[in-house]
Amino acid sequence: MPATAPRTASLPRELPAGSARSLPMLDAVVEVLRAAGEHVHVVYAAHGDLFKVVPDEQAA
């Protein structure tokens, strides 16, 4: 397991779409995950009105 795993494991992977604070937080989370070597995308889930950070293979 990479040394960065414990640090990135605590990052939020879902945030409410209706919150003005979600977009800046999503940008920061994705930046940290990508810097740690993870390949991720942000997707919108209408069921639950959430933005989710998912691995690239799940984004398609």
C-alpha positions in Angstrom: 0.0 0.0 0.0 1.4 3.4 -0.9 2.6 5.7 1.9 -0.1 8.3 0.9 -3.0 5.9 1.4 -3.8 6.8 5.1 -3.6 10.5 4.3 -6.0 10.2 1.3 -8.4 7.7 2.9 -9.8 10.4 5.2 -10.7 12.8 2.3 -14.4 13.1 1.6 -15.5 11.2 -1.6 -19.1 12.6 -1.6 -20.3 16.2 -1.1 -23.8 17.7 -1.4 -24.4 19.3 -4.8 -26.5 22.2 -3.3 -23.7 23.5 -1.1 -21.6 26.5 -2.3 -18.7 25.0 -0.3 -18.7 21.7 -2.3 -17.0 22.9 -5.5 -13.9 24.4 -3.9 -13.6 21.4 -1.6 -14.0 19.0 -4.6 -11.2 20.8 -6.4 -8.9 20.4 -3.4 -9.8 16.8 -2.8 -9.2 15.9 -6.5 -5.9 17.8 -6.5 -4.6 15.9 -3.4 -5.8 12.5 -4.8 -4.2 13.1 -8.2 -0.9 14.2 -6.5 -1.0 11.0 -4.5 -1.2 9.1 -7.8 -4.9 8.3 -7.9 -6.7 8.7 -11.2 -10.1 10.2 -10.3 -13.0 12.2 -11.8 -15.9 14.1 -10.2 -19.4 12.9 -11.2 -22.9 14.1 -10.3 -25.3 11.6 -8.8 -28.9 12.8 -9.2 -30.0 10.1 -6.7 -29.0 11.9 -3.5 -28.0 15.2 -5.3 -24.3 14.5 -4.6 -21.0 15.1 -6.3 -18.8 12.0 -6.0 -15.1 11.5 -6.5 -14.7 8.2 -8.3 -11.8 6.3 -9.9 -11.5 6.9 -13.7 -12.8 3.4 -14.6 -16.1 4.0 -12.7 -16.6 7.4 -14.3 -17.4 6.0 -17.7 
